[in-house]
Amino acid sequence: MALVAIYTVGRLNQPFDHPASRELFEVGYEVFRQATKSGQLIEAFSSDGVPFPEEAIKGDGFPILTLTVWKSLQSLYRFTYSGKHMQALRDRSKWMEPYKEKHLSYVQRS
């Protein structure tokens, strides 16, 4: 079975206790619930106890990260571009600083 891991790093526009950041975490909780219900998410990790890459620490906003493991690239794609996650992607500029560089953020194991 092929598995896909996706690692995302972002930087909040506001401190954790700001209303906009609290909204992001509320939306994130709903997105995670939808991912869990999909039956395609194998595991999810947050930044608790995980060291940040050096480039993520530099800057004004506070960095946050997630690591998720999915059953397939197709299931990850379907989840990413549908439902609550798609809406969160549309709204991300309210919560997160833009990421100026393109980068590969997933690894697939066959």
C-alpha positions in Angstrom: 0.0 0.0 0.0 1.3 3.5 -0.9 1.3 6.1 1.9 1.7 9.8 1.6 3.0 12.1 4.3 2.4 15.9 4.0 4.3 18.4 6.1 3.1 21.9 6.3 4.8 24.9 7.9 3.1 28.3 8.2 3.4 31.5 10.1 0.5 33.1 11.9 -0.3 36.8 11.0 -1.2 37.4 14.7 -0.2 36.0 18.1 -1.9 32.8 19.3 -4.3 34.6 21.6 -5.6 37.0 18.8 -9.2 36.5 17.7 -8.0 35.7 14.1 -5.6 33.0 15.3 -8.3 31.5 17.6 -10.6 31.4 14.5 -7.9 29.5 12.6 -7.6 26.9 15.3 -11.4 26.5 15.5 -11.6 26.0 11.8 -8.6 23.6 12.0 -10.4 21.5 14.6 -13.4 21.1 12.2 -11.1 20.3 9.3 -9.3 17.7 11.4 -12.7 16.1 12.3 -13.6 16.0 8.6 -10.3 14.4 7.8 -10.8 11.8 10.5 -14.3 11.0 9.2 -12.9 10.5 5.7 -11.4 7.2 6.6 -8.3 8.1 4.5 -6.2 9.9 7.2 -3.9 7.4 9.0 -2.1 9.7 11.5 -1.8 13.4 12.3 0.9 15.3 14.3 1.0 18.9 15.5 3.9 21.0 16.5 3.7 20.1 20.2 7.2 19.0 21.1 8.5 19.1 17.6 11.5 21.4 16.8 10.9 23.9 14.0 13.2 24.1 11.0 15.6 27.1 11.3 14.0 29.0 8.4 10.5 28.6 10.1 11.7 30.4 13.3 12.9 33.5 11.4 10.3 36.2 10.9 7.5 38.1 12.7 4.7 35.6 13.0 4.7 32.5 15.2 5.4 29.3 13.2 2.9 26.4 13.2 3.3 23.0 11.6 1.4 19.8 10.9 2.4 16.4 9.6 -0.3 14.1 8.3 -0.2 10.6 6.8 -2.7 9.5 4.2 -3.7 6.3 2.5 -2.9 7.7 -1.0 -2.0 10.8 -2.9 -5.5 10.7 -4.5 -7.2 10.6 -1.1 -5.1 13.5 0.1 -5.9 15.5 -3.0 -9.6 14.9 -2.7 -9.6 16.0 0.9 -7.4 19.0 0.3 -9.6 20.5 -2.4 -13.1 19.8 -1.0 -15.2 20.6 2.0 -14.0 22.6 5.0 -10.4 22.3 4.0 -11.0 24.0 0.7 -12.8 26.8 2.4 -9.9 27.1 4.9 -7.5 27.4 1.9 -9.6 30.2 0.5 -9.5 32.0 3.8 -5.8 31.3 4.8 -4.6 34.9 4.1 -6.8 36.0 7.1 -4.7 33.8 9.4 -1.3 33.0 7.8 1.5 35.0 6.2 2.0 34.2 2.5 4.7 31.7 1.6 6.6 33.2 -1.3 8.5 30.2 -2.5 7.1 27.0 -4.1 8.2 23.8 -2.3 7.4 20.1 -2.3 5.6 19.2 0.9 4.7 15.6 0.5 6.5 12.3 0.3 4.9 9.1 -1.2 6.0 5.6 -0.2 5.0 2.7 -2.4 
